[in-house]
Amino acid sequence: EIVLTQSPATLSLSPGERATLSCRASQSVNTYLAWYQQKPGQAPRLLIYDASNRATGIPARFSGSGSGTDFTLTISSLEPEDFAVYYCQQRSNWPPLTFGGGTKVEIK
Amino acid sequence: EVQLVESGGGLVKPGGSLRLSCAASGFTFSDFDMNWVRQAPGKGLEWVSSISGDSIYIYYADSVKGRFTISRDNAKNSVYLQMNSLRPEDTAVYYCARADAVAVFGFWGQGTLISVSS
């Protein structure tokens, strides 16, 4: 099973700041990595798939990068609606499909 | 408009059974793999099961294998999760999710809560 480790667990930032979230895989997942955003009481929403491709309707301030075992989700300038929990997920070697433990981006 | 609407959640005693349903609309249901993903209270996301559009390929997480059964009815645009021998650790919000590419969850339902408690 591929284990995904996200860091940091919590990121405290102000609106307008840049957010950098990390996801590390226990073995290579090539670029088969996705990022999801989840707000309280809501279902997750797909942001990025295959490491760097924005999903339909996702603003350009969200970008993804990386390959192999190290991945980054960057939010270039935080908007108030971006404060949420973010999860990475791999589809390289499954079952099982696995998610990271999440990074909470909170208002400083 | 794409919609996924889960139903069937509720409170059940350990060892009991429940059947979840997910009704889909707004897209050609048989063209998409469907999935169940769960989230325990205050915890992260856990993939539970996947079924291909033609029901040929079915996969389960080890934590539910032998207890849960995924199925679909393309004529009714619905996917199901039969959950038997429920345990307290199965308590979670269960989401139905459409796979927009292989194992990429492009669209999610709003979720249905399962509580397993005596």
Contacts between the chains, C-beta under 8 A, distances in Angstrom:
chain1	res1	chain2	res2	distance
A	34	B	104	5.4
A	34	B	105	7.4
A	36	B	45	7.6
A	36	B	105	7.2
A	38	B	45	7.9
A	42	B	110	7.9
A	43	B	95	5.7
A	43	B	108	3.9
A	43	B	109	6.5
A	43	B	110	5.7
A	43	B	111	5.8
A	44	B	37	8.0
A	44	B	45	6.6
A	44	B	95	7.5
A	44	B	105	7.2
A	44	B	108	5.8
A	45	B	108	7.3
A	46	B	100	7.4
A	46	B	104	6.8
A	46	B	105	6.1
A	46	B	106	5.2
A	46	B	107	7.7
A	49	B	100	7.7
A	49	B	101	6.5
A	49	B	104	4.7
A	49	B	106	7.9
A	50	B	101	7.8
A	50	B	104	7.8
A	55	B	100	8.0
A	55	B	106	6.7
A	87	B	44	6.5
A	87	B	45	5.6
A	89	B	45	7.5
A	89	B	47	8.0
A	89	B	105	7.4
A	91	B	102	6.3
A	91	B	103	3.6
A	91	B	104	6.4
A	94	B	59	7.3
A	94	B	103	6.2
A	95	B	47	7.8
A	95	B	50	7.5
A	95	B	59	4.3
A	95	B	60	7.0
A	95	B	61	6.9
A	96	B	47	6.0
A	96	B	59	7.9
A	96	B	61	5.1
A	96	B	62	6.9
A	97	B	35	8.0
A	97	B	47	4.0
A	97	B	50	7.4
A	97	B	103	5.5
A	98	B	47	7.0
A	99	B	44	5.9
A	99	B	45	4.4
A	99	B	46	7.0
A	99	B	47	7.0
A	100	B	44	7.4
A	101	B	44	5.2
A	102	B	44	5.0
A	102	B	45	7.8
